[in-house]
Amino acid sequence: MPKRRFVCQECGYQSPKWLGRCPACGSWDTLQEEVESPRRVSTVPARVCPITEVTFSENIRLSTGLTELDQVLGGGIVPGSLVLIGGDPGIGKSTLLLQVLKNLSALGHRALYLSGEESLQQIKLRAQRLGAEDPRLLVLSETNLEAALGALAETNPAVAVVDSIQTIFWPALSSAPGSVAQVRECTAKLLQVAKEKDIALFLVGHVTKEGLIAGPRVLEHLVDTVLYFEGEKGASFRILRAVKNRFGSTNEIGVFEMSAQGLLPVENPSALFLSQSTTGEPGSVVLATLEGTRPLLVEVQALVARTSLAVPRRTSVGFDPQRLAMLAAILEKRLGFSFYDQDIYLNVVGGLKLTEPGADLAVAMVLASSRLEKPLPRRMFLFGEVGLTGEVRPVAQAPLRLKEGARLGFESVCLPEANLLSLEEKPLALIGVSHLQEAFEVLFR
């Protein structure tokens, strides 16, 4: 008799009986019945190999034809890798992957696009818009993984796309497509095929309302690379971010522009995040930040306004609200500013999300600029971490930030004094500071 169990579709918790509320994650009405099929145990011993006998080719990566995507992946697609890409509905995941298959098929590689959501006619319409009509680009509309694996074995493509993993089901399981058991089993089967046949596989994953990839957390552990596609529906720009990558650096980003011809790489993303005037207005500053190995110059805007509320607002877009509140408290304690009756609004232009502490100095000074209604010097950018005592601490990769600022025509920079002392090249005017008080006196004198 097959064993029956109830599995939470949110966290994967298992129970022998149905429960209205999951004891692990607290979600309501998420436990669904699944039938556990018996597994066959192999008695054949596995073959081990000394690491000194393992060989590989140095030039094994395949270029996607999109420079931004290649950089996020660490230099291109690794054969046999399993890449998971998630994002909001309509953000451009299917368009991006169809463009990748178009470029690879044009280079002579066989590519397969497997869709469980669209018919062949719908895929054809998108392919015509993108100019992706090539006999080496194969398409399949199928939700049965057993049939899809047969197509993979028959065609043996270099790269394949499964759009999406939540629509595929394994017939041996009785649960519905998209359930925890189905997503886990289908991903494990596809991973086995990818490693055995050296097929690079892209999996499209649905996201929940919280912005996380739907399904069990083990899904992200199984794959080699996890990419998130971000962007506002009303804006034409998209940001592709790597949060896991076994073949390259994490936290890399790629910037794309959505057009009628598909997604176009943005070669100079710093220009996207900067205004034409490069500030000179109260409450506006340019920050040099680092995304992975790429330096970016970003405009940060702040608005400090008097409030009648008992508890003032602390609202930020693209910056950690808790860190914003901490910087406001440091300004109050160390520089004598008063924000107890002021609302604070902070915005990172272009939809970028700042995560590194090197943005502290710029955020602190833009708050002071808005509070005093005094502009910061034009053609200047800032970077540096701020401690609780008000000291300005050094950050990583200062020379890369300086070169990016000099390339874009900036004239001066305010940076931590510790970074200034360690520089060998000085491409523009440098102002080193060791404390917030010193930075305030230099920038607002």
N, C-alpha and C positions, 0 to 999 in steps of 0.2 A: 504493500500500500504506500503510495507517495505521501510524504509528510506535508501537512498544511501548516501555514504560519501566517501571521499578519505583520506586514512591514510598513513602517512610516515612510511616506513618499517625500518627506522633507529631510530627514536625517538618517534614515536607514535602520532605526530601532526595530527589533524583532520581538514579537510577543506571541505566545501560544493561543491567545484568545483576543477577540476584538476589544478595543478600548476607544472611548470617545475622544480622549485627550492623550497625546503622546507623553509618557513620563520623561523622556529625554529632552525634547526641544520645546514642549508645551503647546504644540500646534493641535488644533481641533480638527477632527474628522479627516485625518490623513492616513490612518492605518487601513491598508487594503490587503485582502487575502491573496496569497501566492502559494503555488504548489512547488515544493522543492523536489526536483528530479534527482535520482541517485546518480552519483558519479562513478565512473570506472577508474580503478586505481591501477596504474601501469607498474609492472615489476621490472621493466627494462632499465638497467642503470644508465645514468646520463654520462656523456663523454666530457671529461674535463681537459683543459688545455693550458699549458704554461703561458703566462702573459708574454714571455719573450718570443713566443712563436706566433703571436697575433700580428697580422699585417693589415695595413689599410692604405688607401690612396690619399695623397695630400689634396688633390684637386677633385674632391668628390661632390662638392656643392653644385647645385643647379641654380642659375640665376633666374629670378622670376620676371625679369624685364622691368620691374618697378624698383627703383633705387631705394626708396624709403622702406619698402617691405624687406628688401635684402638686408638693410642695416638692422632692422628690428630682429630678423631671424639670425643675425650673427654672420652674415655674408652670403646667404642663399639657402636653398632647400637641401637638407641632408637626406639622401636616399634611405628608406627604411624608417624614417622618423614619423611620429604621430603628432600632429599639431591641432590644438583645439582653439577655435576662435569664437568668441561670444560678443554680444552687443544687442542694443535695443532693436525692436522690429523696424525695418525700413532704413537702418543706418547705412547699409551698403555692403553687408558681408557677402551675399551671393554675387553681387556685381564685382567685388574685388577678386574673388576666387575664380570667377569665369574669365576675368582679364588675365589672371595668372596662367590658366590653362590655355588661353589663346596664345600668349607669348611663348609658352613651352612647346605647343604644337607647331608654331611657326618655325621653331628651331629644330624640328624633326623628331621631337619626343611624342610618344603616344600618351594621351591624357584621357581620363574618364571622369565625367560629371554625373554623379548619382544623386537624384533628387527624390525625396519621399514626400514633397509638398507640392510640386508643380508637374504638370504634364509636359510631354515632349514639345508640344506646340508653344507652351509658355516659355520654355527654355530657348526655343528657336527665336522667339520675338526679342528676347534680351540679347541673344547672340548676334542678331542682325544689327541691333542698335550699337553694339560694341565692336562690330566688324570681326566677330570670332567664328567665322565659317571656314573651317578647315577639315579635310577628311580625316586627319589624325586626331581630331577632337571628338570623342565618343560620348554619347549621352544615354542615360538610362533612367527611367521613372519606375522605381520599385521600393517597396517597404519591407519585403521579406529578405532578411539578411542571408538566409541560405541560398536564395536565388542570386543575390548580389555577390556573394562570395564565388559562386560559380562563374559569374560574368568577369570578376576580377581574375580568376584563374585562366579563363579562356583568352582574354584580351592582353593580360600582363602589362598594364600601363606603367609608365615611369612615375606619374603623379595621378592621384585620384582624390576626388572631393565627395564627401558624404554630407548632404544638406537635407535634413539635419539629423543628428544622432537621436533626438527625441521622437522621431517618426519611424525609426527602424525597429523591427521586432524579431526575436528569435523564436521560431515556431515551437520549440520544445518547452517553452515557458508559457504558462496560462495567463500571466498578467498582461495588462494592456501596454501598448507602446508608450514610452515616456516614463514608466514606473521605475523605481529604483533597481529592481532585479533586471529589467530589460536593458536599461542604459548601461549597467555594470557588465552584463553578459555580452552585449553587442560590442562594447568598447574592447573588452578582453579578446573577443574573436578577431576584431579588426587589427588589434595590436599584434596578435600572433601572425596574421597574414602579412602585415607590413614588415615585420622583422624577418620572416622566412623568405619572402620574395623581393625584398629591397624596394618596396613600393612606398613612396612618400604619400602619406594620407593626411588630408585636411578634414577635420570634423567641425561642422557648424553646430554651436550649442545655443539653445534658447536661454534667456535670462529671466529671473524672477523680478517682481516689482521692486525688490531691494537692490537690483543691479548685479546679482550673483548668478553664475551659471546654474540652471536648473538641473536637478538630479543629485545623486550621491556625491559627497566630497571626494570619494575615491576616484571619481572620473578625472579630476585634475591631477591626482597622484599617478595615474596610469600613463598619461600622455607625456611626451617629451617637452612640448612647448605649449604655453597658454597665452593667448593674445586676447586683448579686450579692445573693441572698436568703440570709440567715444565720440560724441559730438551732439550739438543741438539740432533739433529737427529743422528749425528755421534758418540755420546757418549753412553755408556751402562747404565748410571745412570740417574734416574728420581727423581724429588723432588715434593712431593704432599704438597700443602700449603692450609691452611684453612683461608679464609678471612672473613667468617661469620659463627658463630656457636652458636645456641641458647642453646646447651646442653654441652658446654665446652669452653675452652679457644680459642681465636682467635690467628692468627699468629703462630700456631703450624705447624711444617713441619714433613713429613715422607720421608725417603730416601729409594729408591728401586734400584735394579740392574736388568736390563733386561737380561734374559737368555733364553735358548731353552725351559726350563720348565716354563716360565712365569716370573713374577716379584717377586724377592726375597727381603725381607726386609734386609737392611743393619744395623746390630746391633751396629756397632761402626762407625758412620758417620764422627767423627773427623779424623779418620785415612784416610778417603777418601779425605779430603781437605788438608792434610799435605803431604809434600815431605819426602823422606826417611832421608835426611840430616837434617831436621828441621832447615833450613836456615843456616846462617853463610856466606852467599853471599851478596854482595852489592845489594841493591834494593829488599830485601826480608825480610819479618817479619811474625811472627805468632801472630794472634789476637784471643782473647777470646771473643766471641760474644754470644748473647742469642737469640734463636728463640723460642718464647713462653715461656715454662718452661724448655727448653732443652739448656744446655750450649754446645757450639761447638767451637773447635779450628780450625781456618782457616788460610791458608797461603795467604798473600797479597803481590803482586809483583808490583814494579814500575820501570819505565824506563824514565829517564830525559835525553834528548839528544838535542844538539844544532840544531837550525833550521835556514833556510834562508828565511822563510816566514815572511811577515809583521805582521801577527797575528798568534802567536804560537798556536799549537793544545793543547786541554785539553780533552783527550779521556779516558773514564773509562768503564770497563765492570764489572757489579755487584755492582757499587757504584754510588751514585748520582753525576753527573758531576758538578752541581752547588756547592755542598758541597766540591768537590775536588778543584774547583777554589777558594773557600773561604779559605780553609786550605793553599793553595799556597800563597794567599795574606797575611795570618797571619804570615807565615814563612818569607816572604819578610819584613813585617813591624816590627815584634818583634825580629827576629833573624838575619836579614840582608842578607838573601838569595836573589839571583837575578834569576828570571825565565822569564824575559821579552824577552829573546832570546832563550828560551828552550821549546821544546815540552815536554808534560807530558803525559805518558800512564800509566794507572793503571788497574790491573787485579786481580779479586778475583778468586783463583784457585778452580776448581770443579763446576763452574757454579752457585754458591750461590749468592744471592742478599742481600747485607747488607743494612738494613734500620734503625738500631738503632744508636744513636749518640755516643755510647761507642766505635765505631771504629775510632774516630777522632785521638786519640793519636798515634795509630799504623800507620795510613795513613800519618800523618805528619812526623813521624820519618822515614818511608820508603822512603818518598820523599827526606828527608835530606840525607839518606844513599845513594840513587842513585845519587844525585847531587854531593856529596863529594867522591863517589866511596869508601866508607868505610862500612864494614859490621857491623851489630848489633851483640851483643853477642849471641852465640849459646845456645840452650836449654833454651831460654827465650821467654816469650810471654808478650803482652801488652794489656791494655784496659784503656779507659778513654775518657771523653768528653772534647773538647777544646772550650773555649770561644773566642770572638773576641779580648779580651785584652791579650790572650795567657795563661790564667789560665786553669789549668787542673781540671775539675769538677768531682764529684763522679758519679757513675752509679749504677744501681740496681743489686741486686743478685750477689755481689762480691764473697761471699763464694762458690757459685755454680761454678763459673768460676775457682776459685783456686783449688777446688777439682778435676775438670776435667783435669786441667793442671798437677796436681800431679799424677793423675791416668795414664796419658800418658807419664810420665817419665821426665817432664820438671823440671829444677833445680831452676829457678828464674822467677820473674814477676815484671814488672814495672806498677804501678797502681796509681790512685789518692791518695794523702795523706789523704784526708777525709775518704776514704774507709779503708785505713790502720789503722787509729785510732779506727775504730769501729769494727775491727775484733777480734774475741775471739780465733779462731784456726788459726795457721800459719803453713800450711803443707809444705811450701817451702820458699826459700829466698825471702824477699819482699823488693822492692825499691819504697818508696813513693815519689811522686813529686807533687808540687803544681803549677808549671809553665812550659811552653815549654822550656824556657831557662835552667831551672834546669834539665829537662829530657834530653836535648841535651848534657849538660855537663857530666851527669852520663853515658849516653850510648855511647858517642863518645870520652871519655877522652883517 
